Amino acid sequence: VYHVFESVAKKYDVMNDSMSLGVHRVWKDILMHKMNPFPGTLLLDVAGGTGDIAFRFINYVRSVRERQLQQKLKHHQNLSWQEISESYQEDKSKSLGDSQVVVCDINKEMLKVGKQKAQHLGYSEGLSWVLGNAEELPFDDDKFDVYTIAFGIRNVTRIDLALEEAYRVLKPGGRFLCLEFSHVSNPVLSRLYDLYSFQVIPVLGEVIAGDWKSYQYLVESIRRFPPQEEFKAMIEDAGFFKVDYQNLNSGIVAIHSGFKL
């Protein structure tokens, strides 16, 4: 698995857009809205080397902070211009309100791509990158408010260990969110999806990334991943409560959610 992602790292974003016709961006946006983070949230994004979830998190928290700032200024109509300006500059300098996102990935090449994107897009505040294994996270217990893993958990060798680690590093009251390819319920759509997955995606991998085998593996890993109800039970077995899932695009992907209470 490590060599698969080392191989596809540089073309990962282009291939994601090509394989999903850009819809993966919408799925990640929905995940972020479901999370609805507030300023001060500490997020751990596992297998998030390319930074897609991290950058969305930063944008989301910044927009919440901006709205809070506008509300604050509305309630200070009697302040002088200088006082308003000073207050605005002070709040503006902390655009994330102490929020932080830690991106953890087992693959150096994926992290390298993410760091380059962050530099290019101007993300630096509240963002850190850590090389680490989802099955043995290099973090203390009860540390994070939210744990996310998007399109990564199916590539973990021991999913049960990864879920236990997610539970361990979350604070009491913390939330687990997983966006992953899942199982399509509609038989007609399922057949079309299989045809597309096995006949088209490896070809795209060969044409765009020069790598048929890695994308053949990725398709097969999607099919091996447990169905929604089975994965829900695994999350509950790890200790999470209020576990549920939301199917997107008839179950092509699902967002699983659980809380550490």
N, C-alpha and C positions, 0 to 999 in steps of 0.2 A: 504494500500500500504506500509506504514511504516513497519508493521509487516512482510510483505512478504520479504522485503529486509533485515530486521533484521535476518530473518530465513535463507535466502540463502547466506548471506555475506561470510561465511567461505568457501563455496564450489562454489562461484560465478565464479571464473576463470576456474575451472575444468569443470563446467557446460557449460560455454561459448564455450570452446574448443570442448566439446562433442556435443553440439547442432548444432554448425556451422561447425563441422569438421575442426576447426582451422581457418576457412575463416574470422572470425571476426577480426583477427589480420591484414589481408590484407586490409579489409575495413578501419580500423583505420589508417593504413599506407597511404592509398589513401587520407583520410581526411587531414593528416598532410602535404602531398605533395601539396594538393589543398590550404591549408593555406599558405604554404611556408614562415614561420616566419623568420624574420631577427633579429640579435642581438639587444637587446633593447626593443623587443616586450613584452608587458604586457598582459598576457593571463588569462582570467577567464574561468575555466572549471567547469561547473555546473553539478551536479549529477555524478561527476567523482571520487567518493570515492575510487575506487580500484587503481587509479593512472595511468591507461592505457594511457590516452591521455597526461597527465602531463609528464610521463617518455619519451614518444615519442617526445614531444616538446623539452625537455631538450637535448635529443640525437641529434635532428635535428639542434637546434641552436648551439650546440657544434661543430657539423661537419661543419656548415657554418663558424663559428669562426676560426676553424682550417684551412679551405681553405683560408680565408682572411689573416691569419697569414703567411701561406706559400707564398701567393702573395706578402705580405709586405716584407718578407725576400728576395724574389727574386729581388726586386727593391732596395735593399740595399747591393749590391755586394761589394761596396767599404768600408763598415764598418769593423772595427776590430772584431776579434772573441769575445772579451770581450763585445763590444757594441751590437753585435748580440745576445749574450747569455743573457745580461741584458734585452734587448728589448723583447726577447722570454719569459723570466721568468715573466716579468711584464704583458705581454698579456696573458700568460698561466694562471696566477693567476685569471684572469677575464674571465674564459672560456665561460661564458654566455653573456658577454658584457652587463651587467645590465638587461638582460631579467629576467622576473619573471613569474611564473605560480601560481595562487591561485586556489586551488581545493575547491569547495564548494559543500557540500552534506548535505541533511536533516537528514541522518541516521548515528548515532554515530558508529554503528557496521561496516558500509562500510568504514568510515573514519579510523577506527581502523585497518582494514585489509590493507588499502592503506598505512598507516604510517608504519606498519610492513614490507610491501613489499619494501617501500622506504629505510628503515633502512637496510634490507637484501641486496638490490641491490646497496646500496651506494649512493643514491640520497639525497642531503640535501641542496646544494646551490640553491638559486633562487626558492625555493618551500615552499609553506605554505598551511595549511589546516584550513578550516573554516566551522563550523556547520551553515547551513543556508538554508532557503526555497527559491526555484526558483521563487515563486510568490511574495516574499517580501525580496529581496536580501539585506544583511547588508553592502552595499557599497555606496559610494557617486556617484553622477551623473558624467557622462563624465570621467570615470576613466580608462577603459581598451581599448586596441587596438583591441583585438579579444575576442569573447565570443564563447565557444564551449559547446555543449551538445550532448553526444553520448549515444544513447539507453536510454534516460532518460525522454524526453519531453512527451512521451505517458503516463507516470505514474504520470504526474502532474495533479492535480485536475482541475485547470483552465489554459488551455494552453494559452489563450489570455492574462492573467495576466503575465505569465512567459515570453511571447514575449515582452510585454510592458516593463517589468523589464530589459530584455536583451537590449532593445533599450536605456533605461534610463542610464544604467551603461557604455555603450560604448561611447568612444570619437567620435566627428564628424570625419567621415572618417573611423570609426571602422567597423569591419566585424563580422557578425553573421554566424556561421556554425553549422549545425545540422545534425548528422548522426542518421538515425532512420529506423526501419523496415517500409516497405511501401507496396504498392499493386502491385502484379504481373500481367502484362498485358496478357501474353500468357495463354490461357485457360487450355491447357494440363498441363503446368508447375504449374499453379495455383492449379489445382486439386491434383497433386502429393504433392505439398507444404502443402496443407491443410491436407492431409492424414498423412504426416510426422509430422506436427505440433501437431495435436490433438491425434494421435495414438502413436507417438514415444517419443516426448519431455516430456510429463508428466511421462512416464515410466522411462526415463532417470533420471528425477528429483527424483523419488522414489528410484531408484537403487543407484544413486550416492550421492544424498543429503538427502535421506530419507524424501522427501517432495513432494508429488504428487500435493497437492492443490496449492502451490505457483507457480509451473510451469504451471499448468492448467490456473491460472490467467494470467500469463505472455503471454501465447499464445492468450488468449481471448483479452488482451489489445492490441496486435498487430492488430487483426482483427477490433477492434473498432477505430483504429487511422485513421484520415482522409486521403483520397487518395492524391497523389502528387499535383495535381492542386488545390485542396481545401486547403491543408496546405500552398501552395505557396500564395494563396489569404489571408490567415490569417497572414502570415509574412508581406505582403504588408500593411494590415490593421493596423499593429502595427507601421507603419511608415517607414519601410525599402524600399530601392530602389535597382534597378538592381537585383531583386530577381530571382534566377533560381534554378534548381535542376539537379542532375546527377543520373540516375538510375544505380545501380550496380547489377549484376546477375539478369537481367530481371526485376528489380524492387523489388526484395526481400528486398533490402535496398535502400535508396536514401540519397544523401548528398544535403541538402538545403543551399543556400548561399544568403546573403543580406548585404547591406551596409547602415550605418547611415550617410547620407550626409547633 
